[in-house]
Amino acid sequence: MRTQSCYIVGYECYKAPHDMKLDTETCGNLVLRNKNLGIQQYKFLLQVIVNSGIGEETYGPRNVILGTEESSNLKEAFLEMDDIVFGTLDNLFAKTGVPPSEIDVLVVTISTINSAPPIPARVINRYKMRDDIKVFNLSGMGCSASVIAIDLVNHLFRTHKNTFAIVVSSESLTPNWYRGKERSMMLTNILFRLGGCSLLLTNKISLKHRAILKLNHSVRTHAGSNDEAYESCIEVEDEQGNRGFFLSKNLPKAAGKAVATNLGVVVPKILPLKELIRYSMVSYLRNMRATPTSEASLNLKSGIEHFCIHPGGRAVIDGMGRSLGLNENDLEPTRMALHRFGNTSAAGLWYVLSYMEAKKRLKKGDRILMISLGSGFKCNSCAWEVMNNLDEVGVWEDCIAKYPVEFSVNASFLEKYGWVNESRE
């Protein structure tokens, strides 16, 4: 029996309207508006904004910008999700020419909104999809959900021939804006931004010529059995009952271990035998010495041309770059996706990919390694092969010419908002 392949025919990222942008002044006003903040929390938030690596053109939920987040309701959350989900799907169906009636599998990964009926049912109702469609609603999977969904689809493709699958990834910010003053929980308001994507996948060999990517490998790692890893990123309530995401000091350690475990599985699959032999020999000779002079390292670029890393934050990108031995050119797409769109959770990888495509980096035969991190704690990766030269500008159309930009501390922001408001003591 011939092995079933998994191809991506197309993908579509979401770009919000102009009036939902969170520029410096808007962010500063949001900080000032939080009456729960004392002087130290206020200063902390300002400093994080200044050094976050996030630019002036990311997008936030409309209720937060308007100052009505305390009274947000399910209707507003649905309006946000419908705009993202239906907007990307409308464009995806139009671009690929594949109608909703041909979709066999639907996977939706929106972690922080649960409703009855759920978001997938809204999609099915909107597009009048078939009653035998296979539906999966992956809630609570966090920033790593998109790769998890792809792995699920890939497994389904092994037993279902000539199949179309849709994956929709986003996050609901409208009802989940943290309004407290705990530092470890305020960070998510700074990093997370509005975004989403929809993907069309197939295992139809007749559509191989139309595919943009072919999945070669996928590896999932879950470190939830370790208490430190499990508790490093978790949704909780603070002492005042404000719900938010707690990010512990153990998060970098948990991420590092999860990445190392994941790479231990995926690396032998993606690197040439020559590099694996070289690494084994260097490691052996190093261990034979009484005083090893340096640590042996793998050259991931011997099997991968492009690295698509989750744009979770500046510290995450720096740490992943060091761990993988990447230079600034390798990290540029991820840094620029963070700068332009912020941390868009599970959709973030596709903004990074879109940047590579807009910069005409992706050539037929190139190999891409995607790595995502998520609460639980999880690290998931997948390796792709580029099937055709890719050059669509997508959501970068209005700004790609000015990228890349260099990171710099926003001095004007500090000058305008860096004073201490004594009334907050």
Buried (B, 14 or more C-beta within 10 A) or exposed (E): EEEBBBBBBBBBBBBBEEEBBBEBEBBBBBBBEBEBBEEEBBBBBBEBBBBBBBBBBBBBBBBBBEEBBEEBEEEBBBBBBBBBBBBBBBBBBEBBEBEBEEBBBBBBBBBBBEBEEBBBBBBBEBBEBEEEBBBBBBBBBBBBBBBBBBBBBBEBBEEBEEBBBBBBBBBBBBBBBBBBBBEBBBBBBBBBBBBBBBBBBBBBBEBBEBBBBBBBBBBBBBBEEBEBBBBBBEBEEBEEEBBBBBBBEBBEBBBBBBBEBBBEEBBEEBBEEEBBEBBEEBBEEEEEEEEEEEEBEBEBBBBBBBBBBBBBBBBBBEBBBEBBEBEEEBBBBBBBBBBBBBBBBBBBBBBBBBBBBBBEBBEEEBBBBBBBBBBBBBBBBBBBBBBBEBEBBBBBEEBBEEBBEEBEEBEEBBEEBBEEEEEBE
